[in-house]
Amino acid sequence: MLDQMMTIGQLSNHTGESVRTLRYYDKIGLLTPSDYKDGGHRLYSIDDLVRLQQIQALKFIGFSLKDIANILQYAHIEQEQIKSTIQFKRKQLTAELERIQDMIDQLNHMDMIISNENSADIRSFCFIMHSILWEEENLDENKRNLYKIYNFRDPERFKLDQEYYSLFSRIRRLVMSKTSPESEEALECMRRLMFLHKQTLIKMAKLQEDAPEAETFNILDPFTDEEKVFIKDAMRMMSESE
């Protein structure tokens, strides 16, 4: 194929560049075909292929199409121009790599949290997942590293999330099975919920002391109205029994 003219489709197949992109390059004068056959169909030579490969290489390291058009007018360019573009592209890819690794870590965190359950409770799952995403978005890295409760990678935070998920799911199952809020199982859940809640508030209080401007915290509600009524009734029964 390379010793003869290529159609736009053949050039696309050989280089991985889409036909749409090749047509656009022709439109802006970046890569014009060497010839046309009957009907106006584009034909590309080996020289056109080489130019396209140069375009792809320069585009990969971050040059704009306008810059590429200017660069390809010359056989050489300043080394610093190439090096600065490579450095900028490297920073972009490094940031993207860190973002992807964060996502992988978040998925691993949630995967481990639900591993002890036979089924995944969607509302509880989304509540905890959204909490992690909210903290990543609204709290700077220093705070997340300093306060374990806001660092989902910390074993202490993992244990807390796992306990909350298990407890939320358990309460939801009690409501679905029409279990009485007066039952010992319901009261046990309320005792555990109160304990976890107090532990969480203690850990959060330190952050609020150090950063009083952080007035808003997550966000989604893990319970339905019916579940809230159940919790309220069970809490009342717990208080009365004690």
C-alpha positions, 0 to 999 in steps of 0.5 A: 500500500505504501508504494502507491496512493492511498484513499482517505479510508486507507490512510485512516486505517493505517494511522488510526486517525479518523476520516472526520479528522483527516477531512478537517485537516484538509479543510484548515490546510494542515494536511492536504491530499496530493491528488484527487481521483474521479469524483473528488475523492482524496488521494494521499502519498507516502509524503502525506503519510509522513506529514500526518505522523509528524502531526500526530507526534507533535499533537501528542506532546501538546502542541496546538494545530496552529503551532503544528502548522507553523512548526512543520514549515521548518526542519528545526525548532528551538529545543526549549520550545519542545522541552517546555511543551513536553514539561507542560504535557507531563504535568497534565498527564501526572495530574490526570494519573493522580485523579485516576489513582484517587478514583481507584482508591475510592472504588477499593474503599467502597469495595471493601466496605460492602464485602461483608454484606450479601447484598449492596444497600444502594442508599447507604452505599451512595451516601458514603460514596458521596461523602468521600467525593464531597470531602475530596472536593471541599476539603484541602489535602492538608486537612484530609491528611491531618484529620483521619476522619476526612481521609478515606485512605486511613484505616480508622476512617475505613472502619468507621465507614464500614460500621456505618454502612453495616448499621444503616443497612441493618436498620433498613432491613428492620424497617422493611421487615416491619420489625417493631422499634421496641424490639431488642434488635432495634434498641441495639441498633440505636445504641450503636448508632448513638455511639458511632454518632458521638465518636464522629462528632468528637472527631469532627469537633477538632476540625471545626475548632481549627477551621471554623469557616467549614460550616457545611458538611455532607449533604445526602440523607441515608434514611427515608422518612419511614426509616426516620420515624422508626429511628425516632420511635426506637430512640424514644424507647431506648431513652425510656428503657434507660 
